[in-house]
């Protein structure tokens, strides 16, 4: 069992009073199965599921490392809650991670106020950070696939991969072992969901099996519905759910730990959406138009699950792609505008175990990324970037009170522009993090990094064959964090100051191919409190984004960040002793943001939204859980703070759904 986040040498996980209380309340060891805590992720429905993110951190082999000081982990309860939802549901409990846009095709993710396009994003080790049409999301993922999600904000380690300008996001999809019980050779789970606002009907099924060293897993999900209403009773045209997802995994592991795994996934969303999918209107009478989006990813990996000493290798190769077709009803000569971005990536690394918890990870990674736009009048225009990187990251515990992590990487990038221009860029990246246990209860931590970013591929819907690349520079970021963790009894507090600077980053514009600077600074606060049978998680994040030295509106910060101000989240759940029911809820919102920057002409109103739920684990039907929810209880009309355009009086932002009653039935077999 992994050790405590704060005191890796002194306190084992089950000796942690907070987690011990939670596990006791969930009857992890001795109570009837109906109220057992979930030990794992997808599919292991054993009743109460842990809301404490420490349980997820414990599954991270480097969860106690100094470079994980600012990392945020999605808790098992948050993963389970979001399986029939979307990315906003997945990250709703983490205030420093904001998701704007009320429908999956338009949802954009911001970490400490920085657009996730500036982070290294991976799923099962395969690079996923693909820029595409600015009115849709480049990073749409199905939460139902995930068993583990971690966000590293700020100073990311060298083994996070290239372009970790403001951190990294790491996701892992479910395996057969997450579905099957010990000794079980075939099993699965099924879910049905219904939400009355928009008549959204969801269904998903996962099947898994294993024989000898072979494993397989298949997953299908479909979400369909009608347009929903806002809290003001307005029907949002083009908001209907229409999403299909599939995942297939095959694996083989030898008795001595050599594991080979092949996986492929696909997401499709094909429906009428607002003319610009990330907001409702800007005062012009644009109709709905069809957005046909497709996201695919495959991965092939090898690792030694019993690796130790100086031989603990991992090899991953894969490809991710995002394709979008958009009708052009105002200019029929264009037909359908099509953009596609694809990335082939590979990574070879080895971890040297020096003794105890001390390790050094070294390796080489590569990507080949190409983005293309075409329509009836344009046979195709593209940009392409190839990058090779060498890296090393050390994670050491010199004493019981001190943990350090430091790393270095070198990247060389070859870039081809829309005009055929070719250029090469190279640079070093370095990072260092330190954590010091001042007392048994208090830990102080700090981190810094300087990251080479190269030249990023631009939004393919604004590609201009006439761009001049002569003045383009390789981008670079600097990150600083200073924080603390305090843990005593059933209470845990944490907080940090952060500063991220992005220098010479590309600024989105069809007319001018130029660069600029951006900065996000602010602070995060977190609280965890456990009691017998329950847990509370709360967080507050405040960030301010600047572009070229001045406060920015949401348009000037496009693809760089968003003006967020203060964002907060409070979640709680409780399972009464001996009960088959779990009760809980959440309050999510944002403080008013009165600062008007650049081209904006209004501030952002504050809001707070209440969600409530109850979950029943049937003692009569093994593996059956039923969850009933009321979201947006007071039927408020609001747009999530990270949603584009709310700082312009001329723009109608994409409002979130009003009061929604939903039910989710899940059966494990």
Phi, psi and omega in degrees: 000136182294159184265173184298147178299321187279321190229078187299333182270335193257331192228111177289158188303314183285352174271353178292119184301323181296309182290325178299318178296318180295315181294324178296318180294330178273359179056047184298329187260313195238350184278171180299156184302334184298338182238021176290150176282150176287130176248084184142211184232238186307131167093338185271069182285105176235029177102234183299134181246139190291129175269343180287119181292349178299329179295321176289320178300325182295338179274355176272119181303334179251023184301334181264359184290155182298327181285356175265010184302321181264003184292140175247133182247135174283123183288160181301320179295324178290320175300314183293320180298326186271358189297328176254020179241219184221190185295327178298321176294323183297317185257012187297336181272001183239105186295331182285352176245108183253142180236114179259150182100127189271352179236150187305321184294339184251000187284124177244144188250135179233133180243119186052037179084357183258134178300137183295348173300341181260015175243156173278116184247131180221147171234120184053036176084000183258131182299132184237004191277089186243120177278141180208194184316128190291349178269000178229172182275140172268353186225061176271124179229151177269114179300336180296343180276341197269142171246344184206131178221127179226139178242118176258107184265134175089235187287097180273152178289164182296330180276008173288342179109174180290156175066031175276059188299318182235019178129204184208154172234124184242125179233143175231136180271165186292149174246169176301324181295337177281343182261322188265143173283166178302126180085351180278134182258342178211139178182188180173196176205160178221146179227142170232138179220153176213130174241130188287333180276099187099001179045050184276121182248125180239144175214139178214153178214139176232129176237142180214152178207163177207148178208122185061235178265002184269144176224150173214154179210138176228137183224134176226143179212142176220132176235121180224156180181198180240175178296138181265171178252147174278177177297338177272002179086008180278129175281124180270103180295135179086014182259000185296140177290137176200074188229131177234139183224146176217146176219135175229131179230139173230140181211153174219132179230128180281163179302333180263019167095003178282112186244128177244134184221136177233129180220152175216141179221158181210139174233137178229135173224112186226102185196168172287131180230166173307153185309314169251112197294344183263002168208164188283310179196163173235032176091349179264146187280060178279140178277178167291156173214161185281130171246117178251107184242144181217130177235128180229153177203138172224154183214139173235126185222156172227138173208160174255104184292347177250019182300143181200176179061225181265011180227098179215075190271161171209135179231133179223135173224143181190179179216136172235150181209145174233127178233140180220135173242128184235124176295151179236074184294338179277347178216080184301339180296336180284335186070238177250124175280129184234131175233142178217135173235129180228147179227122169260126182226155179214153183207132175231125182215160174221140179254124177263116178271113186271351184125141183063230178259004183283129179218157169228126179250127179232155179176186179225141176226163187209144167218153174229106187244132179225139180231136187224145172234143175205155171207189184297333182260355184227108183292345177148132174224142189212163167232153182215140178225134174239138184220135173239131181230144172245138185214157173210136180223125177256137175232112190229150173239088182298332178211177180294335183263347190236132173233138178228153175215133179209150184203167182215142172218153177237130180236142171233128183238135172248128188236139175238125184269178182296333182271359186093356177302142178233139179210157179235143179225149177209157179182163177264150172233140178223151178213153176208137177223146179221143177225132185231122176279096182295315175225182178295337184254340189242131177235132174253146183213155179208154179207153178210151177206153170231121193236127173284128182249350182065203177252121184275149175289137184275169173305120187289343178282354174241018177303136179233115181298344183266007181301141173261121182262004186298329182265003183288143181235161172283138182279160177211144177238154169232140182228140176223136174222147177216119187210183180213158170227131179232127184221123178211128180058236183262008184247136176225130178236146175209159179192162180198152166262144180221152175213124176235126177242132177245116183250138177059041176271152181291137177255126186296120178193133176286324187285317189237129176266089187229175180236163178202188182239152177219157181211139172231130178221155180166206181210158177233145174228142180221153179218137172228135181218123182245151175215175184296108178095359184205175183203148175233135177232127180224148178208151177222135179227136176231124181223154176223129182256137174235145174233125183053040171085358180234155177304142190245147168273178185288337178281313181297334181267009184308130180071357178251316182184198181208146175284104187254322186066222183266127179232139182221160178210137175227126178233146176209150173210155182211136174244106179302146181302128178079003183265153174267002183250143169242135182243148179186181179185180182208149170239125181229142181183191181212145176283157177298145183234096190270352182286123181256122187239154173046239185273359180289158179227013175204154176281181181249123181289145175283162178202160173215135185233134180255131173239142179228150178209160166222144182231135183242125176256109188291125175280342181276320182251107184298131177085001182265127171231144179232128182239128176245134184228149166235110180259146185054059187307318184267013170057049181278143171268121181200157170248135177307143185305330181274002179284138186293142163094356183291348179269012175238128178292340181276353183249134170264108184288169180280096181292148177285163178298148172285201183305130182227123174262128182220159178221139179232123176249128182233135180231123174260136181221000000 
